[in-house]
Amino acid sequence: MATLFIPEVFADAVNEKLGTTLRFGSVAFDATSLVPEILSAGDKVHFPKLKRTATVGTVTKGTALTPAIIDMADDSAEIKYIGSAFRVYDSEKAQIKGAVTDNVIKQVVDVMAKQIDTDLAAAIDTDVVFKSAAAGATAITSAELQKGIDNFGDEIDVDTFAAIIINSRLRSSFVGMTEFVNTALTYQTNGNGIAQNGVIGYYFGIPVVVTNNGTWDSTASECKTYIIKKNALGYVFQKEIMLEEEREAKLLATDFVASSLYTTKLLDDTGIVVVRKTVA
C-alpha cells in the first residue's frame, strides 16, 4: 500500500499554512533564530531584551561624562508542547484521495494556530501595562481607539505599529465608523471593510486584523482589542513540526500525530494597549 503522507512535505505544508493562519503570530516578533533550539516541554527560553539606559547630560569642561551601563533584562518563558492526532481509514483514502491530505492539513493548522494565538493573547494579558476602557462589551468607537493610542505618548509614527487586533464582534463597529470607511478623509484608503487574509483595512494607517483567538473574555462576556507596536510581542517556534505515523492494521487505518514546541512572551510591556470594557 502506498504511503499516504511524506512527513517532510506534510510538515512543510503545515508550516506554510500556519504562516497565513496565525493572527497574533503574524504581528509578533519571531525570536526563534536568537535562542537555542527548543527541545523539551517545561524548559525555559530566555528572550533577549535591551533596556533603555542611555541618557543625555550637560557637558562641563574638565568633568567626565557618566557612562550608562548596558542592562540586558532577562525575559524567560516556559516551553509549551502541543499536538494533534487524527486517523485516516483506508476506505476514506481510496474514495477521496488527495482531499484527505488537504482536509487533515487544514484541521491541524486550525487547532495549532488557535492555541498559539490564544497563548500569545494570554501573554499580553499577563504582563501588559497600558489598559484603556471601552463603554460597550461588544462595540468600540473611534474615540476609544484614539484614547488607547494616546497611551503611547508622542511615539505614534505609523510605521512603529504592527496592528490593531479585534474580535469579529467588533467588525461591524469598524464598518460603521466614519474614521474607518470615509475615503474623503486624508488618512483613509479605498478597500477598508473588505477582508483579505484577516485584515479588514487600515485605521489611521494601522492594519486592523480580525480573529476570535484570544480576543473574547468568556467570563466577562466582552471583547478585547489589542493595539500592538512592532517587536512588543515575541515567540519561539520549533523549527520543524514533528510528524509520526502508526499503522493500525486491524482497523485498516493509519494514525498520524503532529506536534510542536513553542513559547510566547510579551517583550515590551508598554508596547501594547488593551481596550476593553472591564479594566482591572
N, C-alpha and C positions, 0 to 999 in steps of 0.2 A: 504494500500500500504506500502510495506517495506521501511524503511529508506535507502536512497542511501548511506549516509555517517555517520560514527560515528565521531563526531567532534574531539575527543581526538586522535583517530587513524589517522585521516587526518592530523591534526596539527603535530603529531609525524613524519609522512611520509614527510611532507614539510620540517620540521627542519632537518631531516636526509639527504634529498637530497640537501638542502642548503649547508650543510657541505661539500659536494663533488662538488658543482657547483660554489661557491664563489671562485674567484681567488685572488683578493686583500685581501678579508676577510680571506683567508686561511693562509696568511703570516702576518696578523695583530694581535695585542695583544688583547685578549678578556678580557676587564676590567669589564664585567658585574657583576662579584662577588664582586667587590671592591666598587661599588656605590649603593645607594638605588635603589629600583625597580622603573623603569621609567613608569609613568602613564599618563602623559599629553603632547601632542604635544606643542611645543613652549617653554617648560620649559628648564632650563639649567642643564646640567650634568657637574660635576666638576671631571676631571680626576686627579688622583694623579701623581705627577711628582717630583722627587727629584733632585734638582740642585747639581752639583759638587762643594763642598766648601772646601774639605779637602786640606790642604797644608803641606809641609814639610819645616822645618827650621833648622838652626844650633843650637844645644844645647849649651848654655853658663852657666857655673856654677853660681848659685845664681840668674839667670834670668829666670822668669817663661815663659813657652810657652804661646802663644796667642791662645786660643781655637777658632776653627771655629764654626760658628752657623749654625745649620741645617736650610736650607731655602726651604720650600715646595712651589714651584711655583704652582699657581692655573691655570690650563688649563680648560677652560669651552667650551662647545659646545651645540648648540641648538638641542633639540629632534625633530626628523622628524617622520612623520606619513605616511605610505604607505599602499596601499590596492589593491586588485584585485577582481573584481566581474565577475561571469560567470553564465550562465543559462544552465540547462540541461532539455531537453524535455523528457516527459515520453516515447515517441516513440523511441528516441535515446537510452534511458536507457534500454529499452526492447530488442532492436536489438543488441547492442554491449556490454551490461552488464559491466563487470569489466574494459573493455578498457576505458570506460568513466572516471572512477576514475584515472587510470594511466595517461590519457591524461591531465586531469584537474590539477593533481599534477605537471606534467612536466611544463605546461604553467604558473602556479602560481610561481613555483620555478624560472623559467627563468626570468620572469618580475621582481620579487623581487631581485634576485641576480644581475641582470643588474643594477638596481637602486642603490643598496647598494655599489656595486663595483665602479660605476661611482662617487658616493659621496665620497668614500674613495680616489679615484684618485684626486677629486677636493680638498679634504682636504690637500693633499700633495702639489698640485699646489699653493694653497693659501699661505702656510707658509714655504715651502722648501727654504733652503739657498743655497745648492750646485746645480749648473746647469752647464752642460757641453755640448759643441757644437758638432754636427754631420754634415758632409758635405752634406749628402743626406736627403731628406724628407721621403723617403720610403726605406732606406737602412742603414746598420750600419756595421762598421768594428771592428775587434778585437782591433785595436789601439785606436779607440774611446771609447770602453768599458774600456780599461786599463786606459785611461786618466780620465774617470769618477771615477773609483775606487781609483785613486790617491788622490781624494779629502778627503779620509778617513785617509790620512797620514799613520802612522805605525799601525793603528788599523784595520788590514786586515786579521786576523785569519778567516779561512773559516767558523768556527762554529759560528761566530758572524753575518753572513749574513743569511737573510731569503730567498731571491730570487731575481732574475732579471726578471722583468715582461715586456713583449714585445707585440706589436701589431702583428696580424697574417701576416701583410705585410712584417714583418722582418724575418719570419721563414726561407725563402729562403736564407737570408743573413747568418744565423747561419749554415744552412746545407752546404753552400758553404765555410764556414770558416775553414781553416786548424786547427786552435787552438781549434775548437769545435768537429771536427769529426775524426781527425787523432789519432787513438789509439796507435800509436807508441810513442806519446808524453806522458811523465810520468804523467801528470796531467789530462789526459782524460780517459774516460771509455767506454766500449762497450755499444751500445744501443743508443748513442747520435743521435738525429734526429728522433727517434721513439717516438711519442706522447703517453703518458699514464696519464690520469686524468689532462690533460692540461700541463703537464711537458714534454718538448721535449729533455731533457738531462741536463748536468751539464757543466757550463763554469768555469774552474778552481775550480771545486768543488761546485759551487753555482748553485742551481736549476734554470732552465730557464722556466718560465711559460708563456704560450700564452693566451691572452684574448683580445677581442676587446672592452671590457667595460672600458671606461675612458682612453684608450691608443691612441686615434686618435683625433687630433685637426682639426675639420671640417672647421674652419675659415682659418687656415694657410695651410690646406691640408698636414699635416705631422704627423708622428708617434712620440709617446712619450715613451721612455724606462725608467723604474724605477729600480734603484739598491737599494735594501732595506735591512737595518740592522734589526735584531730582536728587537722587542719591540719599534720600532720607530713609528709605526702606531697603533692606537687603535680604538676600537669600543665598544659600549654598545648596547646590543640587548635585546628586550623584551623577558622575559624568556619563554613565551608561545605565539605562534601565535594564534590570535583570529579568530574564525570561526563562522559565523552566517548563518543560512539558513531561507529562506522565501518561503512559498508555494504560487505559482501563479496558483490557482485552475482553473480560467477561461482560462488560457493559457495551462493548462495541463503540467506545468513545475515547476521546483524548482530553485530559485536563491540562489547562495552561495557567500558569501563575506569573503575573507580572509584579515586580516590586521595585521600590526605590528608596533611597535615603535622602533626607533633605533637612534643612533648618532655616528658620526665619528670624529676623531681628530688626527692630526699629533702631537705625543707626544715628538718627538725629531727632531727639525727642521734641525739638522745636521746629522741625521741618514739615510737620503735618498739622492740619486743623481738622477736628471732627465737629461737624454741625449736626445737632440732633435736638429733640425736644427736651429730653431729660439730661441735664448736665450735672455730673457729680461734683 
